[in-house]
Amino acid sequence: MWKLPYINPVFFSKNFKAKKAYKIFIRNSIIPKNYFSKSFDIYNGKKFINVVVKPEMAGNKLGEFSITKVLGFKKKKKKK
């Protein structure tokens, strides 16, 4: 690894530990190991998605758990 993992400095503030739900706009931050069973509201560009951190999520980025793309399809026209 030539880059160090990025952890948002907001995780270490005193106000962050006092709240129950955390609104996060920075999706490239890595989930620290000591934040299990905490809930985050991760912004995906349109709305906040609630994510509860589990032990297997440690080391991954926050953006991996909030989908940003809308999977849609176009309705085909019937031939006459």
C-alpha positions in Angstrom: 0.0 0.0 0.0 1.5 3.3 -1.0 -1.4 5.3 0.5 -2.4 5.4 4.1 -6.0 4.7 4.9 -8.1 7.8 5.3 -10.1 8.1 8.5 -12.3 11.2 8.9 -11.1 13.4 11.8 -14.8 13.8 12.8 -14.7 10.2 14.2 -12.4 11.3 16.9 -14.3 14.4 18.1 -16.1 14.3 21.5 -19.5 15.4 20.0 -19.3 12.5 17.6 -19.3 9.9 20.4 -22.2 11.5 22.2 -24.8 11.2 19.4 -26.9 8.1 18.5 -27.2 8.6 14.7 -24.4 10.2 12.7 -24.9 12.0 9.4 -21.9 11.4 7.1 -21.3 13.2 3.9 -17.7 11.9 3.3 -18.0 8.4 1.7 -14.3 7.7 1.2 -13.6 7.4 5.0 -12.6 3.9 6.3 -14.7 2.4 9.1 -12.7 2.2 12.3 -12.7 -1.1 14.2 -14.1 0.4 17.4 -17.4 1.6 15.9 -19.4 -1.7 15.9 -23.2 -1.6 16.3 -23.3 2.2 15.7 -25.6 3.6 13.0 -24.6 6.0 10.3 -26.7 8.0 7.9 -24.6 8.0 4.7 -25.4 10.5 2.0 -25.6 9.1 -1.5 -26.2 12.3 -3.3 -30.0 12.4 -3.0 -30.9 11.1 0.5 -29.4 9.6 3.6 -29.3 5.8 3.9 -29.1 4.2 7.4 -26.3 1.7 7.8 -25.5 -0.2 11.0 -21.9 -1.2 11.3 -21.1 -4.9 11.8 -17.8 -6.5 12.7 -17.2 -7.7 9.1 -17.5 -4.1 7.8 -14.4 -2.9 9.5 -11.7 -1.7 7.1 -14.1 -1.0 4.3 -15.1 2.4 3.1 -18.5 4.0 4.1 -19.5 4.5 0.5 -19.5 0.8 -0.2 -22.7 0.4 1.8 -24.8 3.1 0.3 -25.8 2.6 -3.4 -25.7 5.7 -5.5 -26.9 4.4 -8.9 -30.5 3.8 -9.7 -31.1 0.6 -11.6 -33.8 1.2 -14.0 -35.0 0.0 -17.4 -36.9 1.4 -20.4 -40.2 -0.1 -21.4 -40.2 -1.4 -24.9 -42.8 -0.2 -27.4 -45.1 -2.8 -29.0 -44.9 -3.2 -32.7 -48.1 -2.7 -34.6 
